Amino acid sequence: MLNESELIALLEDIESDRVERKASASDTKKICQAICAFANDLPGHGKPGVLAIGVNDDGTCSNAAITDQLLLELAGFRADGNILPPPVMSVRKAVLRGCEVAIVEVQPSTRPPVRYQGRVWVRVGPRRATATEEEEHRLVERSQAAVLPFDQQPTSGATLEDLDLDYFARHYLPQAVALDVLEENSRSVEAQLRSLHFLGAGHEPNYGAVIVLGRDPREWLPGAYLQFVRYDGSNLTDPVVNQKEISGRLEEVMRQLDEVLKANISIASDIKSQATEVKYPDYPIVALEQICRNAIIHRNYYGTNMPVRINWFSDRIEILNPGGPYGSVNRANFGREGLTDYRNPLLAEASKVLGFVQRFGIGIPMARHELKKNGNPSLEFEVEDTFILATIRSR
C-alpha cells in the first residue's frame, strides 16, 4: 500500500498511466473503466494504479464528501461481477495536504486481460480506451508467463475438437464479450479462446475450457460430476428414494442441479388465520443453489476422482465439496462475510458470465440470510484440509 508521500508525489505529477483524478464519484462507469485499466497495467510497471476521488484535473481539491457509504460503494466494484477477473484493490480515505480524498489502489492483475462489462480497458499515459487487438495480445502473453491456477493449466492431449466450439461461439462468447466488440473484430476462434483464458501459449485447451466448453469433461477429469442421492431416513444405511449423476459442461451441470433441487423441495402450509395461509418450503431454493454452486466452483479437481456429493436425508441435506480451504481462506476464518479466494478463478469467471453468480463472495451470506428468513436452523460447516461438508437442516 502506497504511503502518504508516495500518493502526494503521484497526485501532484501530471496525470499518467498510474494515476487518474476524479472530482467526484458520480460517473461510476468511468471509475470502473479506470479500475479495469489499472488492473491490466498495459505498460507493465508492475506497480499499483491509483484512482483519486476528490481531486480536480489540475490537482486542486474538489472538496467532495468522502463518506463511509462512498467508500463501501467503491469497494463493491471489486465483487459486483462487472470487472472480470475480479481486481485486487483497496479503498481508503486519506487526507493529503488538507484535502479529503478517496483512494482506490489497484494492483496489476496476474490474469490479464481484465474486462469491464465485456471490454478490455487499458491506460497508456493519460489515455484510457478499449484495447486494440495488439494490446490485448500483449496482455494475453503476460498472463501466460504467470504461475497458472489449475483450471488454466493445459489439458495434456486435448485439442480444439474436444470443445463444443459452436456452443462457445453462439452462447458463451456473446455473454462474455460486448456485442459491438465482437462485431468490430474478425479474430480466429483460437484468438477468441485465448483472450478469454481458455487457451495457453500452445493449442491445448486448459482444464477450465474442458469444464466450461468440453464435449465430455469427464474424459479428462473423471471426478467432474455431481452425485445426488435422496434417502428415506436420516442415515446412509436407509433406503434410497432417488439418485442421479449429473455431468456435462458447467452450464449443463448447474441447470440440471437446479431442476433436481426444485423437484425435491416440499412445501408446507401454515394456517395463520381462517383467511391466511402461508406456505413455506422445507428448504429455501436460493440457499441450496448458493451452497451447491459454491461446491462446484471451488472444489479441487486435481488429484481426486471424487464428485461433489449431495446427500438428501429426511431431516437435513449434506453437500460435500472435495477440496479444503484455499489461499487466504483457512479453517479459522472460513465463512466470514466478504472473505473469499479462488482455487478455480476461470470457473468463477465463467459462472458469472453464464449468470449463475451475481456477485462474488456473497454465496454463504446469502444462504445464511435465506435460511434465517425461511425459519431453518443455521448453516453448519465441517472444514478439513481435503474437504468441506456443509449441512443444511430442514425447517
N, C-alpha and C positions, 0 to 999 in steps of 0.2 A: 504494500500500500504506500502510495506517494506521501511524503511528509509535506508540511506547510510550505517550506521554502521551494520545494520542487514544484508544487502546484502553482505558486505565485510566479515562478520563472516561466512555466508553460503558458499561464494566462496572460502574462504581460508581453509575451512574444507575439509575433504575427500568427494568425490562425493557420495551422499546419495540418499535416496528416495525423497528428497525435492529439489535437485539441479542437474542440468545437464549442462555441459560446452560444447560449440562448438567453434572451431577455426574460422569457417566461416558458412555462411548460404547456402552453395552450395547444401547440401543434404536436400531438403525440405521434403522428406518423413520421415526422421528420426526426423526432427523438429516437424512435425505433430504427429508422434507417441509419442514423449515426451509430447506434449501438452495434448494428449488424456490420457496418463498415469497419469499425474499430476491431471487432472480433475477427474479421477476415485479415486485417493487418497486411494488406497487399504489398507495401514497401518492405515488409519483412523485418521490422525493427525488433520484434520480439519483446516489446515493451507495451505497457497498458496505454490505451487511449483514454482521454478524459473529456467528458461532456460536462460543461459547467452551466448550470441554470441559475440565472440571476445576474448575468453579465451581458452587457451590450456588445455589439460587434467591435466597438473601439476600445473595449476593455474596461469601460466605466461600469459602475454598479447600477443595476436597473431597479434596485430596491424591491424585488419580487418577494412575496411572502413565502418563506421556506417553512412549511408546516410539516407535522408528522404525517398527515394524510398525503401530502405531496410525495414524501419520501417512500411511503408504502406503495403508492401508485407507480413510482419509478421502479422500485424493486420488483413489482409484479410483472413488469415486461419480460423478465427473465423466464418466467414459468407459464405465461399465458398461451404458449404454443404457437405464437405467430413468428417467433425467431427460432429457426431450427438449423443445426443442433442448438440446444439452449446455451446461451453465452455464460461464461464465468465472469461475474461482475459484482461490484459492491456499490452501495449507495450510502452516502452520509451527508450530514450538514457540516459546513465549515464556515468560519469567519476569517476572511482574508483581507487584511488591511481595512478592517471595519465594515466589510461588505459581507452580508449573509448569502451563502451560495450553496446550492445542492450539487454535490459532486457525484457523478456516475463514472466509476473507473472500470473499464472493460479490458479483460485480459485477452491476448491473442488466442484464437481457437487452435486446438491441436487437430481439429477435424474440419478444416475448410473444404469447400465453400460453405459459408453460413448464409441462410436465406431469410429475408423478412417478407412474409406473405408471398412466397414463391419466387422472389427476386434476389439476386446476389448483389449486395451493395458494397462498394469499395470507396476508399478515400486516398487520393494522391495529392499532396499539398492541400490547398483549400478546396479541391474539387471532391464532391460526393455525388456519385452517379451509379447506375447499374453497371455491372462489369461487362466488358466486352468478352467475346469468346476466348481471345488470347489471355486476358486477365484471369478469367475463370480457369483456364487450363493451368496457369501458373499456381493457382490455389490448390487445384486437384493434385498436382505434383508434390506440393508441400505436404499435403495430408498423407500421401503415400509414404513419405520419408519418416513420419512419426511412428511411434510404437502403437500398433493397432490393437483395439479390443478384439475379443474372439469373433464377434459377428462381422468384423471387417477383415478377417484373415481369409486368404484364398482357400477355396474348397478344392483340394487336390484331386484332379481327374475330371472335374466338372467343366462343361462348356456352355456356350450360349444356348445350345439345343436343349439343355436341361432346364431352361427357364421358359415360362409362358410369355413370350415377347408380345403376343397380341394383347394379353391382359395388361402388360406393362404399358403398351402404347395407348390403348383405348381407355384404361381405367385408372391405373396408378399415376402415370405421368401427368395427366391433366389436373389431378388433385394436388400434385407436388409442386408444379411449376405454373406460374401465371400464364393464362391463355395467350396474351399478347406477346409474351416472351417466346412461347412455342411457335407462334405464327411468324415471328421475325427471323428465326434461325432454321437452318436445314442440316442440323448435326446428324451424324450417324447414330444408330442405336447404341453402339459401343460408347460413343462420347456421352450420350444421354445417361446411360447406366453409370458411367464413371463419374459424371457430375453429381449424381445422387448417391455416391459412395458404394454402389453395388459391384463395381469392378476396381481392381487394383492396377498396378503398373502393367501386368500382363493381361491375358484374355480370359483368365479363370474367374468365374463369379465367386464372390465371397459367401460365407455362411449366411449372412443376412439376406443376400439375394436368393439363396436357396430356400430360406424360410418364408420370405415375403412373396417371391415370384416363381418359386420352383414348381415344376410339374409333379414332383414326388419328393418332398423334403425328407421323408424317412429313408430314402435310398442313401442319403448322405449323413443323416442324423437319426439313427434308429429310435431314439427317445423323444423325437419331436412330435409328440401327440399328447392327447389328454384322455385319461381313463375315468369314466363316470360310473359309479355303482350306487344303487339305492338298496338299502336293507330294510327288511321288515322287523325292526327292532333296534336296539342300541349297541349291538356288538358285531364285530366282524364275522362271528360264527353264526349269526342269524340268517334266515333265508334271504336270498337275493330277489328283489322285486323287479329290478330293471338294471341293465348295464349297457354301456355304449363306449366304443372307442371313437374319438373324434380326431381326425387327422386331415392333412391338406395344407395348403399355404395359409399364411397367417390370417387373412381375412375370412377364409372358409372356416377355420377353427373358431374364430371369435363369433361368427354368426351362428354356427351350429351350437356353440356353447350357450348363447343367449336363448335359443329355442328350447334346449334341454332344461335350462334353469326355469324358464317361464312355465314349461309343461309340468314341472314337479312342485310348483308352489301351490299351497292350499289357501283358500280364502275362508275366514270365519266371520260370522256376523255377531255384532254386539248391539243388543237392543237397548238403546238409551232411554227411550220412552215409547209410548204407543205409536207416535208419529215419526220416530227417528230410529233408523237402523244404520249403524256404522260398520263397514266391512274392513277387516284387517287381514293382510297376508301373514302366514306364519314366518315368512322371511321377506324383507323388502328387496325387490329385484335389483335396485341400484347398488346396495351393499354387496350382494353376491357378485354382480358384474365387476365391481371395482376390485375385489379381492382376487377373483379368478383371473381377471386380465392382468393384474399385477404379477401373479404367479407365472403366467405365460411369458410376459415381457422380461421379467427379472430373473428367471430361472437360470441355472447353469446347464448349458447344452454340451459342455466339454467334459469328457472323462466319465460320463454316466449315460446309461441307456434307460434310466427311469423316466417315466412320463410324469406330467402333472397329474395328481390323483385327487379326485373329488369323491369323498365317501359321504353319502346322504343317509343319516340314521333317523330314527323316529323322533329324536329329541335334539339333534344337532347336525351340522354339516362341518366336515373337516376337509380343508384344502391343503394338500401337501405340495410344497414347492421344492424341487430338487436343486437347491442352491442356498447356501447360508448368506449372511450379511456380506456386503461388498463395499470396498472403498472406505469412504468416511462414515458409513453406517456400520455399527457393531452391535453386540448383544445388549450393551448398556443403553444405547440411545435409539434402538430400533423402534419405529413407530412414532417418533417425535415429529410433531407437525412442522412442516417446512424443511425437514431434513431428508435428502434423497441423494442417491448416487446411481450410476448406470453401469451395470455389468455389460449390457447389450444396448448401447446408445442408438445404434442403427434401427433396432427393433422398436425402441421407444419412439424414435422419429417417425417410423413407418406407421405405428399405431395412431399417432397424431394425424398424419396425412390421411389415413383411412377413416378417421372420425371416431375411433374408439377411446381416445384420450382427449379431453377438452383442455386441461391444464396439467402441467407436471407437478408432482409432489403432493397432490390433494386426494389421492385414491383412498388411503387409510382414513384421513379425517372425514372424508365424505361418507365412507362406510360407517364409521362410528356415529356420525350425525343421523344417518338414515335408520340405523338400528335403534338409537335412543328415541327417535320420533315415532317409530313403529311399536315401541314397548318391548323390544328384545333385550336380553342381558347384554352386557358389554362384550365387545370383541376380545378374543383371547389369542395370544401368540406363544408358541414354544419355539425359541430361536436357538439353533445349534449351528455348528460350523458347516455342516453339509446339507442342512435342510431347514425350512421354516414351515411350521404347522400352524395354520390359522383355524380357529374354532368359532363357529357362529351358532349360537344356541337359539332354539325355537322360541317364538313369542308365547 
